[in-house]
Amino acid sequence: MRTVENARGDRDLSVNGGQPAIPRPDQPPETDEALAEECAKLIRDGHALQWYGGERQRAFEDAFARLVSARHAVHCASGTAALHLALHACGVRPGSVVAVPTLGFYSVLNAVLAMGALPFLVPVRPVDLVMDVDRACEEIPRGATLVAVHHVGRAVDVAEIRARRPDLVVVEDAADAQATRVHGRPVGREGLAACWSFTTTHNVVNTIVPSGMVTTDSEETAVRIRRLMHYGKDFRRYTSGTPLNPLPAEMGFNYMSHELAAAIGLHSVRNAAERWETRRRNGAALEEGLAGLGLRTFPVAPHVEQNYYDVVFAPDASWREDTGWALDALVAEGCPAWSYHSMFALPWVRAELVQRGAWTAREDGLARAKDPTLRHLLGIRPPALAAQVPDYIAAVRKVFTK
């Protein structure tokens, strides 16, 4: 592993003016003509932005529910909207305690803070980057709500948490975890509801434009979430004498999506299972290659089958304060790379929790005891083609080991 100083002076690196390890394609990616025509027809017919209960939205909900083995699905505006709806339906209000992991996308913490709730931070296990189940069961206050985040395609064992702590209301954040399985079952089946995001092209099922979904096995919860999404109004299909604009039954939000997003999502569902299996194979090969370069990777527990949303790794200690530059270097070489951070690395987290009285000696101890490896992690999305895996490994080798 070479030093950062050596890499910064390497003129062969693309970030320093050299040629990228992964050549950029001469032609743009092929367009799916059938999908393009369907979207164009929606726009021509004036149905693209039809919201709430359109034909394609209902079809997308049904198809995605089948894909993740859920009984009900509600299509909404984004993954963050899905989380807000699920937490509100669970009874989270200002002052409620909501447990979240110390490692995960910060939109989870943002949603909790925006609701006026009090975050309770639970550490993750450095070995596999998921919430520490033992500490969650031992430390989360009674009667709290837990957001079990299946981060970067890994999985929390929600069934174990529910067995040990039946008093907890659990919402699963599965935004990164399409096709991830725990004990052979898809994630999202154990909590009251699961929240999904379709905005990022990291996910095989995506809508390109912002969009999300809440799935649940509870019909009552699905009906409530559908109402909350629509200003608090019960959905009514038009029949003679039925008002299309009923009064709200409760406080609600405008978190509706539209037919254009649903059409794209529905198209992506059709071969999702096959594409996720390809991602899994290529991700495993990429992870093995990065470990072979001496980079620290994070194997999942034996009962988890991850989807390889990203292959996450940590450079050695000499790079930890320069992962921003390392990220730039990887992207310049043609790698679809991202960075991941502990909540304690975000400068505003402590101030927000202090303001709400949620930063105590416990949180101060967690911040001081954090594993430095978890402060700055890097991830690479596996390629769609197995033939591209060696190119990705070569790009990483070029940055870190030349």
C-alpha positions as CSV (number, residue, x, y, z in Angstrom):
1,M,0.0,0.0,0.0
2,R,1.6,3.2,-1.1
3,T,1.4,6.5,0.8
4,V,-1.1,9.3,-0.1
5,E,1.9,11.6,-0.8
6,N,3.2,9.1,-3.4
7,A,-0.2,8.9,-5.0
8,R,-0.7,12.7,-5.1
9,G,2.5,13.0,-7.1
10,D,1.7,10.1,-9.6
11,R,1.2,11.7,-13.0
12,D,-0.2,8.4,-14.3
13,L,-3.3,8.8,-12.2
14,S,-6.2,10.3,-14.1
15,V,-6.9,12.8,-11.3
16,N,-3.4,14.2,-12.0
17,G,-3.8,14.3,-15.7
18,G,-3.2,10.7,-16.8
19,Q,-5.4,8.3,-18.7
20,P,-8.2,6.6,-16.8
21,A,-7.9,2.9,-16.1
22,I,-11.5,2.3,-17.2
23,P,-11.9,3.9,-20.6
24,R,-15.0,6.0,-21.0
25,P,-17.4,4.6,-23.7
26,D,-17.4,6.3,-27.0
27,Q,-21.1,5.9,-27.4
28,P,-23.8,6.7,-24.8
29,P,-25.6,3.7,-23.3
30,E,-28.3,2.1,-25.4
31,T,-31.8,3.4,-24.8
32,D,-34.6,1.0,-24.0
33,E,-36.9,2.1,-26.9
34,A,-40.0,0.4,-25.5
35,L,-39.6,2.3,-22.2
36,A,-38.8,5.5,-24.0
37,E,-41.9,5.2,-26.1
38,E,-44.1,4.4,-23.1
39,C,-42.8,7.5,-21.3
40,A,-43.3,9.7,-24.4
41,K,-46.9,8.4,-24.7
42,L,-47.6,9.3,-21.1
43,I,-46.4,12.8,-21.7
44,R,-48.3,13.1,-25.0
45,D,-51.5,11.9,-23.4
46,G,-51.1,14.2,-20.4
47,H,-50.9,11.3,-17.9
48,A,-47.2,11.5,-16.9
49,L,-47.8,13.5,-13.7
50,Q,-51.1,11.8,-12.8
51,W,-50.7,11.2,-9.1
52,Y,-52.2,8.9,-6.6
53,G,-53.7,5.6,-7.8
54,G,-53.0,5.7,-11.5
55,E,-53.0,2.4,-13.4
56,R,-49.2,2.1,-13.6
57,Q,-48.7,3.0,-9.9
58,R,-51.1,0.2,-8.9
59,A,-49.2,-2.2,-11.2
60,F,-45.8,-1.1,-9.8
61,E,-47.0,-1.5,-6.2
62,D,-48.3,-5.0,-7.0
63,A,-45.2,-6.1,-8.8
64,F,-42.8,-4.8,-6.2
65,A,-44.8,-6.3,-3.4
66,R,-44.4,-9.7,-5.1
67,L,-40.7,-9.2,-5.6
68,V,-40.0,-8.6,-1.9
69,S,-42.7,-11.0,-0.7
70,A,-44.8,-8.4,1.0
71,R,-48.6,-8.3,1.1
72,H,-49.1,-4.6,0.5
73,A,-47.0,-1.7,-1.1
74,V,-47.6,2.0,-1.3
75,H,-45.7,4.0,-3.9
76,C,-44.6,7.5,-2.7
77,A,-42.4,10.4,-3.5
78,S,-39.0,9.2,-2.2
79,G,-37.3,6.9,0.3
80,T,-37.1,9.7,2.8
81,A,-40.9,10.2,2.4
82,A,-41.4,6.5,2.9
83,L,-39.5,6.6,6.2
84,H,-41.4,9.7,7.4
85,L,-44.8,8.1,6.5
86,A,-43.8,4.8,8.2
87,L,-42.6,6.5,11.4
88,H,-45.6,8.7,11.6
89,A,-47.9,5.7,11.1
90,C,-46.0,4.0,14.0
91,G,-46.9,6.9,16.3
92,V,-43.6,8.8,16.3
93,R,-44.2,12.4,17.4
94,P,-42.1,15.2,18.8
95,G,-40.3,13.8,21.8
96,S,-40.5,10.2,20.8
97,V,-37.3,8.2,21.1
98,V,-36.2,6.6,17.8
99,A,-33.1,4.4,17.7
100,V,-30.9,4.7,14.6
101,P,-27.4,3.2,13.8
102,T,-24.2,5.2,14.0
103,L,-23.4,4.2,10.4
104,G,-25.9,4.8,7.6
105,F,-27.1,7.3,5.2
106,Y,-27.8,10.6,7.0
107,S,-31.4,10.9,5.6
108,V,-32.5,8.5,8.3
109,L,-31.2,10.8,11.0
110,N,-32.6,13.8,9.1
111,A,-36.1,12.3,9.1
112,V,-36.0,11.6,12.8
113,L,-34.8,15.1,13.6
114,A,-37.3,16.7,11.2
115,M,-40.2,15.0,13.1
116,G,-39.0,16.5,16.4
117,A,-38.1,13.0,17.7
118,L,-35.1,12.2,19.9
119,P,-32.4,10.0,18.2
120,F,-30.9,7.2,20.2
121,L,-27.6,6.2,18.5
122,V,-26.8,2.5,18.4
123,P,-23.2,1.5,17.4
124,V,-22.5,-0.8,14.5
125,R,-20.2,-3.9,14.6
126,P,-16.9,-3.0,12.9
127,V,-16.6,-6.5,11.5
128,D,-19.7,-6.3,9.2
129,L,-20.9,-2.7,9.5
130,V,-24.4,-3.5,10.7
131,M,-26.2,-2.4,13.9
132,D,-24.9,-4.3,17.0
133,V,-27.9,-6.5,17.9
134,D,-26.7,-7.2,21.4
135,R,-26.3,-3.5,22.2
136,A,-29.5,-2.6,20.6
137,C,-31.4,-5.1,22.7
138,E,-29.6,-4.1,25.9
139,E,-29.6,-0.3,25.5
140,I,-32.6,1.0,23.6
141,P,-35.1,2.4,26.0
142,R,-38.4,0.5,26.5
143,G,-41.2,1.7,24.2
144,A,-38.9,3.2,21.6
145,T,-39.1,2.9,17.9
146,L,-36.2,1.3,16.1
147,V,-35.1,2.1,12.5
148,A,-33.3,-1.1,11.5
149,V,-31.1,0.1,8.6
150,H,-29.9,-2.6,6.1
151,H,-26.9,-0.5,5.1
152,V,-25.2,-0.9,1.7
153,G,-27.0,-4.2,1.0
154,R,-26.1,-5.8,4.4
155,A,-28.8,-6.8,6.9
156,V,-29.7,-6.4,10.5
157,D,-31.3,-9.5,12.1
158,V,-34.6,-7.9,12.9
159,A,-36.2,-11.3,13.8
160,E,-33.7,-11.7,16.6
161,I,-34.3,-8.1,17.9
162,R,-38.1,-8.6,17.9
163,A,-37.7,-11.9,19.7
164,R,-35.6,-10.3,22.4
165,R,-37.3,-6.9,22.6
166,P,-41.0,-7.4,21.7
167,D,-41.7,-3.9,23.2
168,L,-39.9,-2.2,20.3
169,V,-41.7,-1.0,17.2
170,V,-39.4,-1.7,14.3
171,V,-39.4,0.0,10.9
172,E,-36.9,-1.4,8.4
173,D,-34.9,0.9,6.1
174,A,-34.3,-1.3,3.1
175,A,-33.3,1.5,0.7
176,D,-30.0,-0.2,0.0
177,A,-31.2,-3.8,0.4
178,Q,-33.3,-5.0,-2.6
179,A,-32.7,-8.7,-2.9
180,T,-30.8,-9.0,0.4
181,R,-31.8,-12.0,2.4
182,V,-31.6,-12.9,6.1
183,H,-32.0,-16.6,7.1
184,G,-33.2,-17.2,3.5
185,R,-36.0,-14.5,3.7
186,P,-36.0,-11.2,2.0
187,V,-35.4,-8.2,4.3
188,G,-38.4,-6.1,5.1
189,R,-40.6,-8.9,6.4
190,E,-40.0,-8.6,10.1
191,G,-40.8,-5.0,11.0
192,L,-44.2,-3.2,11.0
193,A,-43.2,-1.7,7.7
194,A,-40.2,-1.5,5.3
195,C,-39.0,1.6,3.4
196,W,-37.5,1.5,-0.1
197,S,-35.8,4.0,-2.4
198,F,-35.9,4.0,-6.2
199,T,-34.0,7.2,-6.8
200,T,-30.5,5.9,-7.1
201,T,-29.3,3.7,-10.0
202,H,-27.4,1.7,-7.4
203,N,-30.7,-0.2,-7.2
204,V,-31.8,-2.5,-9.9
205,V,-35.4,-1.5,-9.4
206,N,-35.3,2.3,-9.8
207,T,-37.4,5.0,-11.2
208,I,-34.6,7.4,-12.2
209,V,-36.6,10.3,-10.8
210,P,-37.2,10.5,-7.0
211,S,-39.5,7.8,-5.8
212,G,-40.0,5.4,-2.9
213,M,-42.2,2.6,-1.5
214,V,-43.5,1.4,1.9
215,T,-44.2,-2.3,2.1
216,T,-46.1,-4.0,5.0
217,D,-48.0,-7.2,5.7
218,S,-50.6,-5.1,7.7
219,E,-53.5,-4.0,5.6
220,E,-54.4,-1.4,8.3
221,T,-50.9,0.1,8.1
222,A,-51.0,0.2,4.3
223,V,-54.4,2.0,4.3
224,R,-53.1,4.5,6.9
225,I,-49.9,5.2,5.0
226,R,-51.9,5.7,1.7
227,R,-54.1,8.2,3.5
228,L,-51.2,10.0,5.1
229,M,-49.4,10.3,1.8
230,H,-52.5,12.0,0.3
231,Y,-53.0,15.0,2.7
232,G,-54.7,12.7,5.2
233,K,-57.5,12.0,2.7
234,D,-59.0,8.5,2.2
235,F,-58.5,7.4,-1.4
236,R,-61.8,7.1,-3.4
237,R,-62.2,5.9,-6.9
238,Y,-64.7,8.0,-8.8
239,T,-68.3,6.8,-8.9
240,S,-71.4,8.9,-9.4
241,G,-72.2,10.8,-6.3
242,T,-68.7,10.2,-4.7
243,P,-66.7,13.4,-4.1
244,L,-63.2,13.3,-5.6
245,N,-61.9,15.7,-3.0
246,P,-63.0,14.5,0.4
247,L,-62.1,16.3,3.6
248,P,-58.9,15.0,5.3
249,A,-59.6,12.3,7.9
250,E,-56.4,13.3,9.7
251,M,-53.3,15.4,9.3
252,G,-51.3,14.3,6.3
253,F,-48.7,15.1,3.7
254,N,-48.1,15.6,0.0
255,Y,-45.9,12.6,-0.5
256,M,-47.5,11.2,-3.7
257,S,-45.6,10.0,-6.7
258,H,-46.8,9.8,-10.3
259,E,-47.3,7.6,-13.4
260,L,-44.0,8.5,-15.1
261,A,-42.0,7.2,-12.1
262,A,-44.2,4.2,-11.8
263,A,-43.8,3.3,-15.5
264,I,-40.0,3.4,-15.2
265,G,-40.1,1.4,-12.0
266,L,-42.5,-1.2,-13.4
267,H,-40.2,-1.7,-16.4
268,S,-37.2,-2.2,-14.1
269,V,-39.0,-4.9,-11.9
270,R,-39.4,-7.2,-14.8
271,N,-35.9,-8.7,-14.9
272,A,-34.8,-7.5,-11.4
273,A,-34.2,-11.0,-9.9
274,E,-31.8,-12.0,-12.7
275,R,-30.0,-8.7,-12.6
276,W,-29.5,-8.8,-8.8
277,E,-28.0,-12.3,-9.1
278,T,-25.6,-10.9,-11.7
279,R,-24.7,-8.1,-9.3
280,R,-24.2,-10.6,-6.5
281,R,-21.7,-12.6,-8.6
282,N,-19.8,-9.6,-9.8
283,G,-19.8,-8.0,-6.4
284,A,-18.3,-11.1,-4.8
285,A,-15.6,-11.2,-7.4
286,L,-14.8,-7.5,-6.9
287,E,-14.7,-7.9,-3.1
288,E,-12.3,-10.8,-3.4
289,G,-10.1,-8.7,-5.7
290,L,-10.0,-5.7,-3.4
291,A,-9.1,-8.0,-0.4
292,G,-6.3,-9.4,-2.5
293,L,-4.9,-5.9,-2.8
294,G,-4.6,-5.7,0.9
295,L,-7.6,-3.4,1.4
296,R,-9.9,-4.2,4.4
297,T,-13.2,-5.6,3.3
298,F,-16.2,-6.4,5.5
299,P,-17.7,-9.9,5.0
300,V,-21.3,-10.4,6.1
301,A,-22.5,-12.8,8.7
302,P,-23.1,-16.4,7.4
303,H,-26.9,-16.0,7.7
304,V,-27.0,-12.9,5.5
305,E,-26.9,-13.0,1.7
306,Q,-26.0,-9.4,0.7
307,N,-26.9,-7.8,-2.6
308,Y,-23.6,-6.0,-3.1
309,Y,-25.2,-2.6,-3.4
310,D,-21.6,-1.4,-3.0
311,V,-18.4,-3.3,-2.2
312,V,-17.3,-1.4,0.9
313,F,-13.6,-1.3,1.9
314,A,-11.3,0.7,4.0
315,P,-7.8,1.9,3.1
316,D,-5.0,1.6,5.6
317,A,-4.5,4.2,8.4
318,S,-2.3,6.5,6.3
319,W,-5.2,7.2,4.0
320,R,-8.0,7.8,6.6
321,E,-7.8,11.6,6.5
322,D,-7.5,11.7,2.7
323,T,-10.4,9.5,1.7
324,G,-12.0,12.5,-0.1
325,W,-9.0,12.7,-2.4
326,A,-9.0,8.9,-2.8
327,L,-12.7,9.1,-3.8
328,D,-11.9,11.7,-6.4
329,A,-9.0,9.6,-7.7
330,L,-11.2,6.5,-8.0
331,V,-14.0,8.3,-9.9
332,A,-11.4,9.9,-12.2
333,E,-10.2,6.4,-13.1
334,G,-13.7,5.4,-14.1
335,C,-14.9,3.7,-10.9
336,P,-18.4,4.4,-9.7
337,A,-17.2,5.1,-6.1
338,W,-18.9,6.6,-3.0
339,S,-17.8,7.5,0.5
340,Y,-19.6,6.4,3.7
341,H,-19.3,8.1,7.1
342,S,-20.0,7.5,10.7
343,M,-22.7,9.8,12.1
344,F,-20.0,11.2,14.4
345,A,-18.0,12.4,11.4
346,L,-20.8,14.8,10.4
347,P,-20.1,18.1,12.1
348,W,-23.7,19.0,12.7
349,V,-24.8,15.8,14.5
350,R,-23.5,16.7,18.0
351,A,-25.0,20.2,17.8
352,E,-28.4,18.9,16.8
353,L,-28.5,16.3,19.5
354,V,-27.3,18.7,22.2
355,Q,-30.0,21.2,21.2
356,R,-32.6,18.5,21.8
357,G,-31.1,17.2,25.0
358,A,-30.3,13.9,23.3
359,W,-26.5,14.2,23.7
360,T,-25.5,12.7,27.0
361,A,-22.4,11.1,28.5
362,R,-23.4,7.9,26.6
363,E,-23.2,9.6,23.2
364,D,-20.0,11.4,24.1
365,G,-18.5,8.0,25.0
366,L,-19.6,6.4,21.7
367,A,-18.1,9.3,19.8
368,R,-14.8,8.9,21.6
369,A,-14.7,5.1,21.3
370,K,-15.5,4.8,17.6
371,D,-13.4,2.6,15.5
372,P,-11.3,4.9,13.3
373,T,-11.8,2.5,10.4
374,L,-15.5,3.4,10.4
375,R,-15.0,7.1,10.2
376,H,-14.3,7.1,6.5
377,L,-15.2,4.1,4.2
378,L,-15.2,3.8,0.5
379,G,-17.6,1.8,-1.7
380,I,-17.6,0.8,-5.4
381,R,-20.7,-0.3,-7.2
382,P,-20.0,-3.6,-9.0
383,P,-20.1,-3.6,-12.8
384,A,-23.0,-5.0,-14.8
385,L,-20.6,-7.3,-16.7
386,A,-18.3,-9.9,-15.3
387,A,-15.7,-9.0,-17.9
388,Q,-15.4,-5.5,-16.3
389,V,-14.4,-6.7,-12.8
390,P,-10.7,-7.0,-13.6
391,D,-10.8,-3.4,-15.0
392,Y,-12.3,-2.2,-11.7
393,I,-9.7,-4.0,-9.7
394,A,-6.9,-2.5,-11.9
395,A,-8.3,1.0,-11.2
396,V,-8.2,0.5,-7.5
397,R,-4.7,-1.0,-7.7
398,K,-3.5,2.0,-9.7
399,V,-4.7,4.4,-7.0
400,F,-3.6,2.5,-3.8
401,T,-0.8,0.2,-4.6
402,K,1.2,1.4,-7.6
